[in-house]
Amino acid sequence: MDKALDEPEAPFGLNHGPMLTGAFAPISHEEIIDTLDVEGTIPTDLNGVYLRNGPNPRHEPKGSYHVFDGDGMLHSAEFRGGKVVYRNKWIRTEGWLQNEESGEERYWGVINTVKGNPDRPMNDVANTDVVGHAGYAVVSWYLCGTPYLVDPMTLETVRSAPDYVAGPGQGMSAHTKVDEYTGDMMFFDYFNEAPYMTYGVVNAQGKLVHHVPIELPGSRLMHDMAVTENHSILHDVPVYHQQEAQEKGRHKIRFDSSLPMRFGVIPRFGQSNEVRWFDFTPCFVYHVVNSWEEGDEVVMVLCRYMPTLHADGTIDEIETAKRIGRLKMDARLWRYRMNVKTGECSEECLNPDLNVEFPGYNSAETGRYTKWGYLIDHDPEILRWTGLRKFNLDTGESVAEWSDDPDHCWYSEPWFAPADEATAEDDGYVIVFCWNDATRLQEMQVFDARKISEGPVARIKLPHRLPPGFHACWMKPEQIASWSK
């Protein structure tokens, strides 16, 4: 029987919440498929690997389940000379191996415990982000754990990389940023004791070469960061653990509208006392598009999570915190400017109408000016992405869009793949996975980045549904240590 029909859509029953049922249900197998039906034509100048990370629990969870809990599974598409190979594989974290040995789930999830609780330990599942660095795919977890190095061709877990991080938190955030010009990978860590944050740099050879403490007013739950050619931008968000719940070993967050959204600009190899903080209106930030320098100004474009408002226009802190915790996103494309010489700053909404998130762009220009971003329309009530858009990051205009069916499609995070011998920033392709829950079709879709509104140039048919995931990346052949092996 076709695995798309054979996989149950509630494999662990209905006792763990809705995020393990329907489209969210995990799959139970790993495979390599090198013969796939293709509608259209795979471009011959598309060469490299698209990787997407996401949760896929191997064993039945303990208690209620949140998508942040599931074991990390990578899905990949290797494009070479007009052909494609699909692979998927669990990331062999320490916790995954322990579970596999015992044959059951030994850890608790974020709804039932907090990180560091010895009575209900939480698993570092490495299920959130994936970036290409030093020849490997580096996978990481949103709560800052140990990064893992994965072969981007075979998806075999090579090793954990505790040498990439340092104390006091001994962790690496999801959303590390790789400067492809220098090979530097910038990251942060956050934790519940002073100084509450650290910042570090791993060089092109995979060696930790810089690590400093970052003093914050208290424990925070930031998610992303940004970099420019000379600086890194750290986030101090007005979101943190509710103290009473944390003391009881439970995960509950608070949004505090009395606190500003702060961004700290630090030289790439700067010391703790060199951070310059800029205050903005209170909000939350899940994801940055890109950042760059314009003279003395640092410019950052991101998806601003819009706080829920009361009828009188004031922020509803309780509802905002609930929506952040449940990933019910209402985000707008936003631009921040910070002058590192004068201390002046400003913010502006680039597009007030479209709820968009999970951005991709030409990662070769990370930390440098990019005109184009590729984002997905977000269903504000569920973790479902309904369509693809190309944005002009100068004006905020949505210049192209596509969706097979906004009511039934589940897209993945889009990522830009440059064409061989590309001559412009958007000379290349945008790649996404797309599941249609009405037609029961799972596709990998390839778009011409300059003609997104014309639809996919290739629809690659997969024999089974892929559960929704989090973040993706594109690795070019020259970034992959094992490409020619």
TORKEPA-761962 format. One record per residue (C-alpha): residue number from 0; z, x, y. Coordinates in steps of 0.1 Angstrom, whole numbers, plus 5000, padded with zeros to 4 digits. Layout:
BEGIN
+-----+------+------+------+
!   n !   zz !   xx !   yy !
+-----+------+------+------+
! NUM !    Z !    X !    Y !
...
+-----+------+------+------+
% end
This chain:
BEGIN
+-----+------+------+------+
!   n !   zz !   xx !   yy !
+-----+------+------+------+
!   0 ! 5000 ! 5000 ! 5000 !
!   1 ! 4993 ! 5012 ! 5036 !
!   2 ! 5025 ! 5027 ! 5050 !
!   3 ! 5020 ! 5007 ! 5082 !
!   4 ! 5026 ! 4976 ! 5061 !
!   5 ! 5050 ! 4991 ! 5037 !
!   6 ! 5076 ! 5004 ! 5062 !
!   7 ! 5103 ! 4978 ! 5068 !
!   8 ! 5109 ! 4969 ! 5104 !
!   9 ! 5147 ! 4967 ! 5100 !
!  10 ! 5154 ! 4993 ! 5074 !
!  11 ! 5191 ! 4994 ! 5080 !
!  12 ! 5196 ! 4957 ! 5085 !
!  13 ! 5206 ! 4940 ! 5117 !
!  14 ! 5242 ! 4953 ! 5121 !
!  15 ! 5235 ! 4983 ! 5143 !
!  16 ! 5218 ! 4966 ! 5173 !
!  17 ! 5182 ! 4959 ! 5183 !
!  18 ! 5171 ! 4995 ! 5188 !
!  19 ! 5165 ! 5000 ! 5150 !
!  20 ! 5143 ! 4969 ! 5145 !
!  21 ! 5107 ! 4959 ! 5152 !
!  22 ! 5087 ! 4986 ! 5170 !
!  23 ! 5119 ! 5007 ! 5172 !
!  24 ! 5124 ! 5009 ! 5135 !
!  25 ! 5123 ! 5045 ! 5121 !
!  26 ! 5097 ! 5057 ! 5096 !
!  27 ! 5108 ! 5073 ! 5064 !
!  28 ! 5082 ! 5100 ! 5057 !
!  29 ! 5067 ! 5132 ! 5069 !
!  30 ! 5030 ! 5139 ! 5064 !
!  31 ! 4999 ! 5158 ! 5075 !
!  32 ! 4967 ! 5138 ! 5079 !
!  33 ! 4934 ! 5158 ! 5086 !
!  34 ! 4910 ! 5129 ! 5079 !
!  35 ! 4913 ! 5102 ! 5105 !
!  36 ! 4889 ! 5074 ! 5116 !
!  37 ! 4878 ! 5080 ! 5152 !
!  38 ! 4862 ! 5054 ! 5175 !
!  39 ! 4843 ! 5073 ! 5201 !
!  40 ! 4841 ! 5111 ! 5202 !
!  41 ! 4868 ! 5138 ! 5203 !
!  42 ! 4857 ! 5162 ! 5231 !
!  43 ! 4848 ! 5197 ! 5217 !
!  44 ! 4863 ! 5213 ! 5248 !
!  45 ! 4897 ! 5198 ! 5240 !
!  46 ! 4917 ! 5225 ! 5221 !
!  47 ! 4954 ! 5227 ! 5217 !
!  48 ! 4984 ! 5206 ! 5205 !
!  49 ! 4999 ! 5174 ! 5219 !
!  50 ! 5036 ! 5172 ! 5209 !
!  51 ! 5059 ! 5142 ! 5213 !
!  52 ! 5096 ! 5142 ! 5205 !
!  53 ! 5118 ! 5111 ! 5199 !
!  54 ! 5146 ! 5095 ! 5178 !
!  55 ! 5140 ! 5087 ! 5141 !
!  56 ! 5173 ! 5083 ! 5122 !
!  57 ! 5172 ! 5096 ! 5086 !
!  58 ! 5203 ! 5078 ! 5074 !
!  59 ! 5220 ! 5045 ! 5082 !
!  60 ! 5241 ! 5050 ! 5115 !
!  61 ! 5278 ! 5046 ! 5118 !
!  62 ! 5285 ! 5016 ! 5141 !
!  63 ! 5263 ! 5005 ! 5169 !
!  64 ! 5231 ! 5025 ! 5175 !
!  65 ! 5215 ! 5038 ! 5207 !
!  66 ! 5181 ! 5055 ! 5209 !
!  67 ! 5198 ! 5087 ! 5221 !
!  68 ! 5214 ! 5089 ! 5187 !
!  69 ! 5185 ! 5092 ! 5163 !
!  70 ! 5175 ! 5124 ! 5146 !
!  71 ! 5148 ! 5142 ! 5165 !
!  72 ! 5113 ! 5138 ! 5150 !
!  73 ! 5082 ! 5156 ! 5164 !
!  74 ! 5047 ! 5140 ! 5162 !
!  75 ! 5018 ! 5162 ! 5169 !
!  76 ! 4980 ! 5161 ! 5173 !
!  77 ! 4962 ! 5194 ! 5169 !
!  78 ! 4928 ! 5193 ! 5185 !
!  79 ! 4903 ! 5220 ! 5176 !
!  80 ! 4865 ! 5219 ! 5179 !
!  81 ! 4861 ! 5182 ! 5180 !
!  82 ! 4885 ! 5175 ! 5151 !
!  83 ! 4921 ! 5164 ! 5150 !
!  84 ! 4951 ! 5168 ! 5126 !
!  85 ! 4982 ! 5146 ! 5128 !
!  86 ! 5016 ! 5158 ! 5117 !
!  87 ! 5051 ! 5146 ! 5119 !
!  88 ! 5084 ! 5163 ! 5109 !
!  89 ! 5121 ! 5159 ! 5115 !
!  90 ! 5137 ! 5187 ! 5135 !
!  91 ! 5161 ! 5205 ! 5111 !
!  92 ! 5191 ! 5207 ! 5134 !
!  93 ! 5225 ! 5218 ! 5120 !
!  94 ! 5236 ! 5182 ! 5119 !
!  95 ! 5204 ! 5170 ! 5101 !
!  96 ! 5209 ! 5196 ! 5074 !
!  97 ! 5245 ! 5186 ! 5069 !
!  98 ! 5236 ! 5149 ! 5067 !
!  99 ! 5208 ! 5158 ! 5042 !
! 100 ! 5233 ! 5177 ! 5020 !
! 101 ! 5258 ! 5148 ! 5020 !
! 102 ! 5231 ! 5121 ! 5017 !
! 103 ! 5246 ! 5100 ! 5045 !
! 104 ! 5252 ! 5100 ! 5083 !
! 105 ! 5283 ! 5121 ! 5091 !
! 106 ! 5282 ! 5116 ! 5129 !
! 107 ! 5288 ! 5089 ! 5155 !
! 108 ! 5266 ! 5079 ! 5183 !
! 109 ! 5270 ! 5075 ! 5221 !
! 110 ! 5282 ! 5039 ! 5220 !
! 111 ! 5310 ! 5047 ! 5196 !
! 112 ! 5322 ! 5081 ! 5209 !
! 113 ! 5319 ! 5109 ! 5235 !
! 114 ! 5307 ! 5144 ! 5232 !
! 115 ! 5336 ! 5167 ! 5221 !
! 116 ! 5356 ! 5140 ! 5203 !
! 117 ! 5370 ! 5157 ! 5172 !
! 118 ! 5379 ! 5125 ! 5155 !
! 119 ! 5344 ! 5110 ! 5159 !
! 120 ! 5320 ! 5140 ! 5162 !
! 121 ! 5286 ! 5134 ! 5179 !
! 122 ! 5255 ! 5150 ! 5165 !
! 123 ! 5232 ! 5173 ! 5187 !
! 124 ! 5200 ! 5157 ! 5175 !
! 125 ! 5175 ! 5176 ! 5197 !
! 126 ! 5155 ! 5143 ! 5201 !
! 127 ! 5148 ! 5142 ! 5238 !
! 128 ! 5124 ! 5168 ! 5252 !
! 129 ! 5098 ! 5194 ! 5240 !
! 130 ! 5082 ! 5222 ! 5261 !
! 131 ! 5060 ! 5251 ! 5252 !
! 132 ! 5077 ! 5285 ! 5258 !
! 133 ! 5073 ! 5320 ! 5244 !
! 134 ! 5049 ! 5309 ! 5216 !
! 135 ! 5072 ! 5281 ! 5203 !
! 136 ! 5079 ! 5245 ! 5210 !
! 137 ! 5115 ! 5243 ! 5224 !
! 138 ! 5132 ! 5210 ! 5217 !
! 139 ! 5164 ! 5199 ! 5234 !
! 140 ! 5189 ! 5170 ! 5237 !
! 141 ! 5197 ! 5150 ! 5268 !
! 142 ! 5235 ! 5156 ! 5265 !
! 143 ! 5229 ! 5194 ! 5265 !
! 144 ! 5231 ! 5210 ! 5231 !
! 145 ! 5217 ! 5240 ! 5214 !
! 146 ! 5179 ! 5244 ! 5218 !
! 147 ! 5158 ! 5247 ! 5187 !
! 148 ! 5125 ! 5266 ! 5183 !
! 149 ! 5097 ! 5249 ! 5164 !
! 150 ! 5063 ! 5262 ! 5153 !
! 151 ! 5040 ! 5239 ! 5173 !
! 152 ! 5013 ! 5241 ! 5146 !
! 153 ! 5033 ! 5234 ! 5114 !
! 154 ! 5063 ! 5217 ! 5131 !
! 155 ! 5086 ! 5238 ! 5109 !
! 156 ! 5120 ! 5244 ! 5126 !
! 157 ! 5121 ! 5282 ! 5131 !
! 158 ! 5157 ! 5286 ! 5142 !
! 159 ! 5184 ! 5274 ! 5165 !
! 160 ! 5185 ! 5294 ! 5198 !
! 161 ! 5222 ! 5297 ! 5209 !
! 162 ! 5211 ! 5330 ! 5225 !
! 163 ! 5192 ! 5310 ! 5251 !
! 164 ! 5224 ! 5296 ! 5266 !
! 165 ! 5258 ! 5308 ! 5277 !
! 166 ! 5293 ! 5296 ! 5286 !
! 167 ! 5312 ! 5276 ! 5295 !
! 168 ! 5291 ! 5247 ! 5282 !
! 169 ! 5271 ! 5266 ! 5257 !
! 170 ! 5243 ! 5241 ! 5261 !
! 171 ! 5208 ! 5236 ! 5275 !
! 172 ! 5197 ! 5204 ! 5292 !
! 173 ! 5167 ! 5184 ! 5282 !
! 174 ! 5140 ! 5189 ! 5309 !
! 175 ! 5138 ! 5226 ! 5311 !
! 176 ! 5110 ! 5237 ! 5334 !
! 177 ! 5085 ! 5264 ! 5324 !
! 178 ! 5066 ! 5284 ! 5351 !
! 179 ! 5034 ! 5291 ! 5332 !
! 180 ! 5025 ! 5318 ! 5358 !
! 181 ! 5056 ! 5340 ! 5350 !
! 182 ! 5067 ! 5325 ! 5316 !
! 183 ! 5102 ! 5319 ! 5330 !
! 184 ! 5120 ! 5288 ! 5317 !
! 185 ! 5147 ! 5273 ! 5339 !
! 186 ! 5175 ! 5251 ! 5327 !
! 187 ! 5209 ! 5236 ! 5335 !
! 188 ! 5239 ! 5226 ! 5315 !
! 189 ! 5266 ! 5200 ! 5324 !
! 190 ! 5300 ! 5193 ! 5310 !
! 191 ! 5334 ! 5177 ! 5318 !
! 192 ! 5354 ! 5206 ! 5331 !
! 193 ! 5350 ! 5227 ! 5363 !
! 194 ! 5326 ! 5240 ! 5375 !
! 195 ! 5308 ! 5210 ! 5357 !
! 196 ! 5274 ! 5226 ! 5358 !
! 197 ! 5256 ! 5259 ! 5351 !
! 198 ! 5221 ! 5271 ! 5358 !
! 199 ! 5200 ! 5297 ! 5338 !
! 200 ! 5167 ! 5314 ! 5333 !
! 201 ! 5151 ! 5325 ! 5300 !
! 202 ! 5123 ! 5349 ! 5305 !
! 203 ! 5088 ! 5350 ! 5289 !
! 204 ! 5102 ! 5370 ! 5259 !
! 205 ! 5128 ! 5344 ! 5251 !
! 206 ! 5158 ! 5363 ! 5266 !
! 207 ! 5185 ! 5348 ! 5288 !
! 208 ! 5183 ! 5369 ! 5319 !
! 209 ! 5202 ! 5348 ! 5345 !
! 210 ! 5231 ! 5324 ! 5342 !
! 211 ! 5255 ! 5312 ! 5370 !
! 212 ! 5281 ! 5285 ! 5375 !
! 213 ! 5273 ! 5256 ! 5398 !
! 214 ! 5304 ! 5240 ! 5415 !
! 215 ! 5302 ! 5202 ! 5416 !
! 216 ! 5329 ! 5178 ! 5430 !
! 217 ! 5334 ! 5164 ! 5395 !
! 218 ! 5318 ! 5156 ! 5362 !
! 219 ! 5283 ! 5142 ! 5365 !
! 220 ! 5256 ! 5128 ! 5342 !
! 221 ! 5224 ! 5142 ! 5356 !
! 222 ! 5192 ! 5142 ! 5336 !
! 223 ! 5165 ! 5163 ! 5351 !
! 224 ! 5158 ! 5192 ! 5375 !
! 225 ! 5128 ! 5207 ! 5393 !
! 226 ! 5114 ! 5241 ! 5402 !
! 227 ! 5091 ! 5257 ! 5427 !
! 228 ! 5075 ! 5292 ! 5429 !
! 229 ! 5108 ! 5306 ! 5443 !
! 230 ! 5135 ! 5280 ! 5439 !
! 231 ! 5151 ! 5256 ! 5414 !
! 232 ! 5163 ! 5221 ! 5425 !
! 233 ! 5195 ! 5209 ! 5407 !
! 234 ! 5206 ! 5173 ! 5408 !
! 235 ! 5241 ! 5160 ! 5416 !
! 236 ! 5239 ! 5122 ! 5408 !
! 237 ! 5265 ! 5095 ! 5417 !
! 238 ! 5268 ! 5087 ! 5380 !
! 239 ! 5296 ! 5098 ! 5357 !
! 240 ! 5318 ! 5088 ! 5328 !
! 241 ! 5343 ! 5060 ! 5334 !
! 242 ! 5376 ! 5079 ! 5331 !
! 243 ! 5395 ! 5052 ! 5312 !
! 244 ! 5368 ! 5047 ! 5286 !
! 245 ! 5363 ! 5084 ! 5282 !
! 246 ! 5401 ! 5089 ! 5276 !
! 247 ! 5398 ! 5063 ! 5248 !
! 248 ! 5368 ! 5083 ! 5233 !
! 249 ! 5342 ! 5058 ! 5244 !
! 250 ! 5309 ! 5063 ! 5264 !
! 251 ! 5308 ! 5041 ! 5295 !
! 252 ! 5292 ! 5052 ! 5327 !
! 253 ! 5299 ! 5044 ! 5364 !
! 254 ! 5275 ! 5043 ! 5393 !
! 255 ! 5294 ! 5051 ! 5425 !
! 256 ! 5275 ! 5040 ! 5456 !
! 257 ! 5299 ! 5057 ! 5479 !
! 258 ! 5284 ! 5091 ! 5468 !
! 259 ! 5251 ! 5104 ! 5479 !
! 260 ! 5223 ! 5115 ! 5457 !
! 261 ! 5224 ! 5153 ! 5462 !
! 262 ! 5198 ! 5180 ! 5455 !
! 263 ! 5208 ! 5216 ! 5454 !
! 264 ! 5182 ! 5242 ! 5461 !
! 265 ! 5189 ! 5277 ! 5447 !
! 266 ! 5166 ! 5308 ! 5446 !
! 267 ! 5153 ! 5312 ! 5410 !
! 268 ! 5176 ! 5341 ! 5404 !
! 269 ! 5201 ! 5331 ! 5430 !
! 270 ! 5239 ! 5332 ! 5428 !
! 271 ! 5263 ! 5303 ! 5429 !
! 272 ! 5270 ! 5307 ! 5467 !
! 273 ! 5233 ! 5305 ! 5475 !
! 274 ! 5229 ! 5268 ! 5466 !
! 275 ! 5220 ! 5247 ! 5496 !
! 276 ! 5228 ! 5210 ! 5491 !
! 277 ! 5209 ! 5181 ! 5507 !
! 278 ! 5223 ! 5145 ! 5508 !
! 279 ! 5201 ! 5114 ! 5503 !
! 280 ! 5206 ! 5077 ! 5497 !
! 281 ! 5225 ! 5069 ! 5465 !
! 282 ! 5204 ! 5064 ! 5434 !
! 283 ! 5198 ! 5078 ! 5399 !
! 284 ! 5170 ! 5100 ! 5388 !
! 285 ! 5157 ! 5102 ! 5352 !
! 286 ! 5125 ! 5121 ! 5357 !
! 287 ! 5108 ! 5144 ! 5382 !
! 288 ! 5070 ! 5146 ! 5384 !
! 289 ! 5067 ! 5180 ! 5401 !
! 290 ! 5079 ! 5201 ! 5430 !
! 291 ! 5064 ! 5228 ! 5452 !
! 292 ! 5068 ! 5246 ! 5485 !
! 293 ! 5052 ! 5239 ! 5519 !
! 294 ! 5063 ! 5266 ! 5543 !
! 295 ! 5101 ! 5264 ! 5545 !
! 296 ! 5101 ! 5230 ! 5529 !
! 297 ! 5107 ! 5222 ! 5493 !
! 298 ! 5088 ! 5190 ! 5483 !
! 299 ! 5098 ! 5171 ! 5452 !
! 300 ! 5081 ! 5140 ! 5439 !
! 301 ! 5100 ! 5119 ! 5413 !
! 302 ! 5107 ! 5085 ! 5399 !
! 303 ! 5136 ! 5071 ! 5418 !
! 304 ! 5157 ! 5047 ! 5397 !
! 305 ! 5162 ! 5017 ! 5421 !
! 306 ! 5198 ! 5005 ! 5422 !
! 307 ! 5204 ! 4968 ! 5415 !
! 308 ! 5213 ! 4949 ! 5447 !
! 309 ! 5236 ! 4920 ! 5454 !
! 310 ! 5222 ! 4891 ! 5475 !
! 311 ! 5236 ! 4907 ! 5506 !
! 312 ! 5216 ! 4939 ! 5500 !
! 313 ! 5246 ! 4961 ! 5489 !
! 314 ! 5244 ! 4980 ! 5456 !
! 315 ! 5257 ! 4962 ! 5425 !
! 316 ! 5274 ! 4992 ! 5409 !
! 317 ! 5283 ! 4975 ! 5376 !
! 318 ! 5248 ! 4962 ! 5369 !
! 319 ! 5232 ! 4994 ! 5380 !
! 320 ! 5253 ! 5014 ! 5356 !
! 321 ! 5245 ! 4990 ! 5327 !
! 322 ! 5208 ! 4992 ! 5334 !
! 323 ! 5209 ! 5030 ! 5335 !
! 324 ! 5228 ! 5032 ! 5302 !
! 325 ! 5204 ! 5008 ! 5285 !
! 326 ! 5173 ! 5025 ! 5298 !
! 327 ! 5162 ! 4993 ! 5317 !
! 328 ! 5141 ! 5012 ! 5342 !
! 329 ! 5131 ! 5000 ! 5377 !
! 330 ! 5117 ! 5031 ! 5393 !
! 331 ! 5094 ! 5039 ! 5422 !
! 332 ! 5074 ! 5070 ! 5430 !
! 333 ! 5094 ! 5088 ! 5457 !
! 334 ! 5091 ! 5120 ! 5478 !
! 335 ! 5119 ! 5142 ! 5491 !
! 336 ! 5115 ! 5170 ! 5516 !
! 337 ! 5142 ! 5197 ! 5521 !
! 338 ! 5139 ! 5225 ! 5547 !
! 339 ! 5157 ! 5255 ! 5534 !
! 340 ! 5158 ! 5272 ! 5568 !
! 341 ! 5168 ! 5243 ! 5591 !
! 342 ! 5187 ! 5221 ! 5566 !
! 343 ! 5166 ! 5191 ! 5577 !
! 344 ! 5156 ! 5166 ! 5550 !
! 345 ! 5138 ! 5133 ! 5545 !
! 346 ! 5128 ! 5109 ! 5518 !
! 347 ! 5101 ! 5083 ! 5515 !
! 348 ! 5088 ! 5057 ! 5490 !
! 349 ! 5053 ! 5065 ! 5480 !
! 350 ! 5046 ! 5033 ! 5462 !
! 351 ! 5069 ! 5003 ! 5466 !
! 352 ! 5051 ! 4980 ! 5442 !
! 353 ! 5047 ! 4998 ! 5408 !
! 354 ! 5075 ! 5004 ! 5383 !
! 355 ! 5064 ! 5037 ! 5368 !
! 356 ! 5081 ! 5064 ! 5348 !
! 357 ! 5078 ! 5092 ! 5322 !
! 358 ! 5054 ! 5113 ! 5342 !
! 359 ! 5029 ! 5139 ! 5331 !
! 360 ! 5007 ! 5163 ! 5352 !
! 361 ! 4988 ! 5196 ! 5348 !
! 362 ! 5018 ! 5217 ! 5336 !
! 363 ! 4999 ! 5249 ! 5343 !
! 364 ! 5009 ! 5242 ! 5379 !
! 365 ! 5046 ! 5235 ! 5374 !
! 366 ! 5064 ! 5245 ! 5406 !
! 367 ! 5031 ! 5245 ! 5426 !
! 368 ! 5013 ! 5218 ! 5444 !
! 369 ! 4996 ! 5192 ! 5423 !
! 370 ! 4977 ! 5163 ! 5436 !
! 371 ! 4976 ! 5142 ! 5404 !
! 372 ! 5003 ! 5126 ! 5383 !
! 373 ! 4999 ! 5105 ! 5351 !
! 374 ! 5026 ! 5079 ! 5346 !
! 375 ! 5032 ! 5048 ! 5326 !
! 376 ! 5040 ! 5012 ! 5336 !
! 377 ! 5075 ! 5003 ! 5325 !
! 378 ! 5088 ! 4970 ! 5312 !
! 379 ! 5120 ! 4967 ! 5332 !
! 380 ! 5139 ! 4949 ! 5304 !
! 381 ! 5131 ! 4971 ! 5274 !
! 382 ! 5121 ! 5007 ! 5265 !
! 383 ! 5084 ! 4998 ! 5264 !
! 384 ! 5056 ! 5014 ! 5283 !
! 385 ! 5028 ! 4990 ! 5289 !
! 386 ! 4999 ! 5010 ! 5305 !
! 387 ! 4987 ! 5043 ! 5319 !
! 388 ! 4981 ! 5051 ! 5355 !
! 389 ! 4968 ! 5081 ! 5375 !
! 390 ! 4985 ! 5086 ! 5409 !
! 391 ! 4976 ! 5105 ! 5440 !
! 392 ! 5009 ! 5123 ! 5447 !
! 393 ! 5000 ! 5128 ! 5484 !
! 394 ! 4995 ! 5091 ! 5491 !
! 395 ! 5012 ! 5073 ! 5462 !
! 396 ! 4981 ! 5054 ! 5455 !
! 397 ! 4974 ! 5044 ! 5419 !
! 398 ! 4937 ! 5055 ! 5417 !
! 399 ! 4931 ! 5046 ! 5381 !
! 400 ! 4947 ! 5025 ! 5354 !
! 401 ! 4943 ! 5013 ! 5318 !
! 402 ! 4960 ! 4991 ! 5293 !
! 403 ! 4947 ! 4976 ! 5261 !
! 404 ! 4972 ! 4948 ! 5263 !
! 405 ! 5002 ! 4949 ! 5287 !
! 406 ! 5020 ! 4923 ! 5267 !
! 407 ! 5018 ! 4940 ! 5233 !
! 408 ! 5011 ! 4977 ! 5238 !
! 409 ! 5037 ! 5005 ! 5234 !
! 410 ! 5024 ! 5037 ! 5250 !
! 411 ! 5039 ! 5072 ! 5248 !
! 412 ! 5045 ! 5097 ! 5276 !
! 413 ! 5011 ! 5108 ! 5287 !
! 414 ! 5002 ! 5145 ! 5291 !
! 415 ! 4973 ! 5163 ! 5307 !
! 416 ! 4953 ! 5187 ! 5285 !
! 417 ! 4929 ! 5209 ! 5305 !
! 418 ! 4893 ! 5212 ! 5293 !
! 419 ! 4882 ! 5247 ! 5282 !
! 420 ! 4870 ! 5266 ! 5312 !
! 421 ! 4884 ! 5238 ! 5335 !
! 422 ! 4873 ! 5241 ! 5372 !
! 423 ! 4897 ! 5216 ! 5388 !
! 424 ! 4933 ! 5204 ! 5385 !
! 425 ! 4921 ! 5171 ! 5368 !
! 426 ! 4893 ! 5186 ! 5348 !
! 427 ! 4905 ! 5177 ! 5313 !
! 428 ! 4920 ! 5149 ! 5293 !
! 429 ! 4951 ! 5126 ! 5291 !
! 430 ! 4965 ! 5120 ! 5256 !
! 431 ! 4989 ! 5092 ! 5245 !
! 432 ! 5000 ! 5074 ! 5214 !
! 433 ! 4996 ! 5036 ! 5216 !
! 434 ! 5010 ! 5009 ! 5192 !
! 435 ! 4998 ! 4973 ! 5195 !
! 436 ! 5024 ! 4950 ! 5180 !
! 437 ! 4999 ! 4921 ! 5180 !
! 438 ! 4970 ! 4937 ! 5162 !
! 439 ! 4993 ! 4960 ! 5142 !
! 440 ! 4971 ! 4990 ! 5151 !
! 441 ! 4985 ! 5025 ! 5159 !
! 442 ! 4962 ! 5048 ! 5178 !
! 443 ! 4961 ! 5081 ! 5195 !
! 444 ! 4941 ! 5077 ! 5227 !
! 445 ! 4922 ! 5104 ! 5245 !
! 446 ! 4911 ! 5097 ! 5281 !
! 447 ! 4889 ! 5116 ! 5305 !
! 448 ! 4914 ! 5124 ! 5333 !
! 449 ! 4888 ! 5117 ! 5359 !
! 450 ! 4877 ! 5083 ! 5344 !
! 451 ! 4909 ! 5067 ! 5331 !
! 452 ! 4898 ! 5032 ! 5342 !
! 453 ! 4868 ! 5035 ! 5318 !
! 454 ! 4891 ! 5035 ! 5288 !
! 455 ! 4896 ! 5061 ! 5260 !
! 456 ! 4867 ! 5084 ! 5251 !
! 457 ! 4883 ! 5086 ! 5216 !
! 458 ! 4905 ! 5062 ! 5197 !
! 459 ! 4920 ! 5080 ! 5167 !
! 460 ! 4933 ! 5056 ! 5141 !
! 461 ! 4966 ! 5064 ! 5124 !
! 462 ! 4976 ! 5046 ! 5092 !
! 463 ! 5011 ! 5037 ! 5103 !
! 464 ! 5032 ! 5027 ! 5133 !
! 465 ! 5050 ! 5055 ! 5153 !
! 466 ! 5084 ! 5045 ! 5167 !
! 467 ! 5087 ! 5048 ! 5205 !
! 468 ! 5098 ! 5082 ! 5216 !
! 469 ! 5108 ! 5102 ! 5247 !
! 470 ! 5090 ! 5132 ! 5260 !
! 471 ! 5058 ! 5151 ! 5253 !
! 472 ! 5039 ! 5182 ! 5262 !
! 473 ! 5006 ! 5199 ! 5258 !
! 474 ! 5004 ! 5235 ! 5245 !
! 475 ! 4972 ! 5254 ! 5250 !
! 476 ! 4960 ! 5279 ! 5224 !
! 477 ! 4971 ! 5309 ! 5244 !
! 478 ! 5007 ! 5294 ! 5245 !
! 479 ! 5009 ! 5291 ! 5207 !
! 480 ! 5020 ! 5322 ! 5187 !
! 481 ! 5006 ! 5308 ! 5154 !
! 482 ! 4973 ! 5293 ! 5167 !
! 483 ! 4951 ! 5319 ! 5150 !
! 484 ! 4970 ! 5322 ! 5118 !
+-----+------+------+------+
% end
